[in-house]
Amino acid sequence: MNFKLLLTILLYITSIFSFENTVNEEILFNDTSSVIDINKLADTSIRDPSEKKGTNIGGSIIAASIISANREFVKKPKLYNTFLNNLLIGSLELDSRLFNQTKVYGNLEADLNPSIDSTAKYEVFLRELFFDFNFNKQVYFRVGKQVLEWGRCYFWNPTDLINIERKTFLEKIGFREGVLGTKFHIPFGINGNIYGFLDLQKAMRLDSIALSLKAEYLIKGSEMALSFWTRRGKPLVFGYDVSTRILGIDVTGELTVANGNIMPKIATNDSIIYLEQTQKNLIPKVSIGIRRDFDLMGFHNAITVELEGFYNGEGYKENVFIDSTKYYSNEFINGSVIQILFTKSEYLLFKGLYDANYHSKYYAAIFLGVNRFIVSDLTFNLNGIMNIYQKCGIISLTLGYTTIGNVYLGATLISNIGPDKTEYTFLNQSIGLRLVANVRF
């Protein structure tokens, strides 16, 4: 299996859809647009009389139960081979609109996760807090802690080196963590935009601020962008992304090339395990996605099918999870150097270097959604992801129902497939069920 074969498979699937015109991270269980309408950015010296100030306070409450079973449960279906985790998450959102498209937004989240000894653990997170302003409606700024839309593809976004939390295969229960910084946007008519982001997260000196720039342009109905990312001590990353439509199919793609590994990788020398940083080697990453919507029983775009593939030049060739050999590592703890024994997978987790769905070199995913399933308020989603090299994956099936009172009720069945000690089974995961009730106010 190589990248050319993966690309051939995706293009073959594209051809199938193009001629069909009728309807035809609890690491895995508990995973707990850059395009702006140019008409909204048109310069005017007269204030819109309909523009009004206002402040809204809202939020949501999410109650979830996550039931999971290990791989022994399949052989011996006993309750001691199962696990239960209950979550209660509340968020409070502030949205204040001022004159001249000035906006203030904040999202405060409180999580309750009872521990095994039945004592409650409360955690409070400031997920986002930012304000928007502009200079004469020609340059737009967003300052503060924010979650950005950066990248074209649905799931894998190699050009997104900004956000702290990546998109998770299983929808996160709660909100994503924002990154502290300043985003700016300069529009150039209907054919171009320039975006930039100054990343202040963990910046202790001026030269440790990360910078992302993106020039977006429109050519014959296709949106494209060239970008680059840089941070002191890290390789330069150049990117390209595109969004277009071919024979009724939406096609998206992202490509990055870096002169070295962004994250260090584990390496061994005899009985020693350590981290190494590859430099001066060109490392590509490519994601390609195709999407098509279908009508169903008179409803427009009721079915959505999305296929996506990812080649990660920075990924591991070997399966580090299957190696049970113990290696020595010299760790500096409490002012002393202590020698600790690790397997490769233990060391990967200890150093915080396991990046779910970005660990190996080849991945593929499918996302199938039905907006009106049997009744108008019921949704159905069938999703699958696969680590091609390790021959493992996750399949999820979700039924969601939204009541008249704006209460969402959802149930998700999850199955981890593949041999033992792979990316999606190394924690001995087998099957799971997530029950979620969510109300917005």
Secondary structure, 3 states (H helix, E strand, C coil): CCHHHHHHHHHHHHHHHHCCCCCCCCCCCCCCCCCCCHHHHCCCCCCCCCCCCEEEEEEEEEEEEEEEEECHHHHCCCHHHEEEEEEEEEEEEEEEECCCCCEEEEEEEEEECCCCCCCCCEEEEEEEEEEEEEECCCEEEEEEEECCCCCCCCCCCCCCCCCCCCCCCCCCCCCCCCEEEEEEEEEECCCEEEEEEEECCCCCCHHHCEEEEEEEEEECCEEEEEEEEECCCCCCEEEEEEEEEECCEEEEEEEEEEEECCCCEEEEECCEEEEECCEEEEEEEEEEEEEEEEEECCEEEEEEEEEEEEEECCCECCCHHHCCCCEEEEEEECCEEEEEEECHHHHHHHCCCCCCCCCECEEEEEEEEECCCCCCCEEEEEEEEEECCCCEEEEEEEEEEECCCCEEEEEEEEEEECCCCCCCCCCCEEEEEEEEEEEEC
